[in-house]
Amino acid sequence: MKWLRRPSWFALLLTAAGALLFIRLGVWQLHRADEKEHILRRYAAAETAPPRDFAAVAEKPPVDAYARVKVQGAYIADKLYLLDNPRHDQRGGVEVYAPFRPHGGDRLLLVDLGFLPGNGTDESPQLPPLPAGEQALQGLYVPAPGVGFEMGGNALARQSRWPKTTVYLDLPQVAADLGAPLYPQVLALDQDTASIYVREHTIDFSAMPPARHRAYAFQWFTFAVVAVVVLLVLHRRRPTRPPDES
């Protein structure tokens, strides 16, 4: 190509390395988008699946699906945990969890009762009492909310009154607080129009939904193209000026 000067090996290697890195990052973002969409589809499918016996699922949880289960047992009275989580409502609110003792189980099951919107103040919402006696529950057996970066140590250990409030739901801390082992996942109850709780259990990808991963992928692919264009522009032959005949 007469219009292009031969670039140095260093320039070629630098451009190739940069372009390959950008392409690799773009492909990784596309894979993350596909993974999250697959998770959302599995979660949606589980909500309409027939419930399975909790004991069988707890013994061998599915590794590639969410299980909808049914379980019988009784709530442990007056032991509620409030997860300060305002993502459902602009006024804030709490996600309410209660320990449940399944029949024949060797551990306690933490039950996600649902979300209670705030009242516009710093006070916790008024909680209805837990139903007493034998209960039959249905819902999704899902991982607990992520712990994230916890500052200030174990907030539950510093509280002596119930319900206890936390900004992170750490199951080992809850188990230590109850003095009993817990199942490694929680039961997110099915929707109930008669319940005061809002039960819209979804995987929270609001911070990084699949569409944003694809936008980042397009950005990385654009950087790869720009790296090649910069190489070509910098090594473009400049037109020679005719000699001055004067």
C-alpha positions in Angstrom: 0.0 0.0 0.0 1.7 3.1 -1.3 -0.2 5.4 1.0 1.0 3.7 4.2 4.5 3.7 5.7 5.7 0.5 7.1 5.1 0.6 10.9 7.7 -0.6 13.4 7.5 -4.0 15.0 6.9 -2.2 18.3 3.9 -0.3 17.0 2.4 -3.4 15.4 2.8 -5.4 18.6 1.5 -2.6 20.8 -1.6 -2.2 18.5 -2.2 -5.9 18.3 -1.9 -6.4 22.0 -4.3 -3.5 22.7 -6.8 -4.6 20.1 -6.8 -8.2 21.4 -7.2 -7.0 25.0 -10.2 -4.8 24.1 -11.8 -7.6 22.0 -11.3 -10.1 24.9 -13.0 -7.6 27.3 -15.9 -7.2 24.9 -16.4 -10.9 24.6 -16.3 -11.3 28.4 -19.0 -8.6 28.7 -21.2 -10.5 26.2 -20.7 -13.7 28.2 -21.7 -12.0 31.4 -24.9 -10.6 29.7 -25.8 -14.1 28.5 -25.1 -15.6 32.0 -27.4 -13.1 33.7 -30.2 -13.6 31.2 -29.9 -17.3 31.7 -30.2 -16.8 35.5 -33.3 -14.6 35.1 -34.9 -17.2 32.8 -34.3 -19.9 35.4 -35.7 -17.8 38.2 -38.8 -17.0 36.2 -39.3 -20.7 35.3 -39.0 -21.7 39.0 -41.8 -19.4 40.1 -44.3 -21.4 38.1 -42.9 -24.8 38.7 -44.7 -27.3 40.9 -43.3 -27.3 44.5 -41.0 -30.1 45.6 -40.5 -31.5 49.1 -38.1 -29.3 51.0 -36.3 -32.2 52.7 -35.3 -33.7 49.3 -34.2 -30.4 47.9 -32.2 -29.4 51.0 -30.4 -32.7 50.9 -29.3 -32.2 47.3 -30.0 -28.7 46.0 -30.0 -28.3 42.2 -26.8 -26.6 41.0 -28.2 -25.1 37.8 -31.7 -24.2 38.8 -33.8 -22.6 41.5 -36.1 -24.9 43.4 -39.7 -24.2 44.4 -40.4 -26.1 47.6 -43.1 -26.8 50.2 -42.3 -27.3 53.8 -44.2 -27.9 57.1 -43.2 -26.7 60.5 -43.5 -23.8 62.9 -42.1 -20.3 63.2 -39.9 -19.4 66.2 -41.9 -16.7 67.8 -40.5 -13.2 68.3 -37.3 -13.7 66.4 -37.5 -11.4 63.5 -34.7 -9.9 61.4 -35.1 -6.7 59.4 -32.8 -6.2 56.4 -32.7 -2.5 55.8 -33.1 -2.5 52.1 -34.9 0.4 50.4 -34.6 -0.9 46.8 -38.4 -1.7 46.6 -39.7 1.6 47.6 -38.6 5.2 47.4 -39.6 5.8 51.0 -37.4 3.0 52.2 -38.4 -0.1 54.1 -37.2 -3.4 55.3 -37.1 -7.0 54.1 -38.4 -9.2 57.0 -36.9 -12.6 57.8 -38.1 -15.2 60.4 -36.5 -18.5 61.5 -38.6 -21.6 60.9 -38.3 -25.1 62.3 -39.1 -27.7 59.6 -40.6 -31.0 60.7 -37.8 -33.6 60.8 -35.1 -31.0 60.0 -31.9 -30.8 61.9 -31.5 -27.1 61.2 -33.5 -23.9 61.1 -34.7 -22.4 57.9 -34.7 -18.6 57.5 -37.9 -17.5 55.8 -38.1 -14.3 53.7 -41.6 -13.0 54.6 -41.4 -10.1 52.2 -40.9 -6.4 52.1 -42.6 -3.8 54.2 -42.5 -0.2 52.8 -41.3 2.6 55.2 -43.5 5.3 56.5 -41.3 8.2 55.6 -39.6 8.3 59.0 -36.6 6.5 60.6 -38.9 4.2 62.6 -39.3 0.6 61.5 -42.6 -0.4 60.0 -45.2 -2.0 62.3 -44.8 -5.8 62.0 -47.8 -8.2 62.2 -47.3 -11.1 64.6 -46.1 -14.4 63.2 -48.8 -17.1 62.7 -48.7 -19.6 65.5 -48.8 -23.4 65.3 -48.4 -25.7 62.4 -47.7 -23.9 59.1 -47.4 -25.1 55.5 -45.2 -22.8 53.4 -44.3 -22.6 49.7 -41.7 -20.6 48.0 -38.4 -20.5 46.3 -35.3 -21.9 48.0 -32.7 -19.4 47.0 -29.3 -18.0 48.1 -29.4 -15.3 50.8 -28.8 -11.7 49.7 -25.1 -10.9 49.2 -23.1 -9.7 52.3 -20.9 -7.2 50.5 -18.4 -5.1 52.4 -19.6 -5.1 56.0 -18.4 -2.1 58.2 -18.6 -2.0 61.9 -18.6 -5.8 62.6 -21.5 -7.9 63.6 -24.5 -5.6 64.2 -26.7 -8.5 65.5 -24.5 -9.3 68.4 -24.8 -5.7 69.7 -28.6 -5.8 69.8 -30.6 -7.2 72.7 -34.1 -6.4 71.6 -36.2 -7.9 68.8 -36.7 -7.5 65.9 -33.0 -7.0 65.1 -31.9 -4.8 62.2 -29.0 -5.2 59.9 -27.9 -3.8 56.5 -26.3 -7.2 55.6 -27.8 -10.6 56.0 -25.0 -12.9 56.9 -26.4 -16.4 57.6 -23.4 -17.5 59.8 -24.0 -14.4 62.0 -27.8 -15.2 62.2 -27.0 -18.8 63.1 -24.7 -17.6 65.9 -27.3 -15.2 67.1 -30.0 -17.9 67.2 -27.6 -20.4 68.7 -28.7 -23.0 66.1 -27.5 -24.1 62.7 -29.2 -22.8 59.6 -29.8 -24.2 56.1 -27.4 -22.5 53.7 -30.2 -20.9 51.7 -33.4 -19.0 52.5 -37.1 -19.6 51.6 -38.6 -16.7 49.7 -42.4 -17.2 50.2 -44.8 -17.2 47.2 -46.9 -14.1 46.6 -50.1 -13.8 48.7 -52.7 -11.2 48.0 -53.9 -11.4 51.6 -50.5 -10.7 53.1 -49.3 -7.3 54.2 -45.9 -8.1 52.8 -44.8 -7.2 49.3 -43.3 -10.3 47.7 -41.6 -9.5 44.5 -38.6 -11.8 44.6 -36.3 -11.3 41.7 -32.6 -11.5 41.1 -31.4 -7.9 41.6 -29.3 -7.0 38.6 -30.3 -3.3 38.7 -26.7 -2.2 39.2 -25.5 -4.1 36.1 -28.3 -5.5 34.0 -27.5 -7.6 30.8 -28.2 -4.5 28.6 -25.4 -2.6 30.4 -23.0 -5.5 29.8 -23.7 -5.3 26.1 -23.2 -1.6 26.1 -19.8 -2.1 27.7 -19.0 -4.8 25.1 -19.7 -2.3 22.3 -17.4 0.2 24.0 -14.6 -2.3 24.2 -15.0 -3.4 20.6 -15.0 0.3 19.6 -11.7 0.8 21.4 -10.2 -2.1 19.4 -11.2 -0.4 16.1 -9.8 2.9 17.3 -6.5 1.3 18.1 -6.2 0.0 14.6 -7.3 3.4 13.1 -4.7 5.3 15.2 -2.0 3.0 13.8 -3.1 3.6 10.3 -3.4 7.4 10.7 0.1 7.7 12.4 1.7 5.8 9.5 0.0 7.4 6.6 2.3 8.7 4.0 2.2 12.5 3.7 2.0 13.8 0.1 5.3 15.0 -1.2 5.5 18.6 -2.2 6.9 19.4 -5.6 10.3 21.0 -5.6 10.4 24.8 -5.7 11.5 25.8 -9.2 12.3 29.4 -8.2 
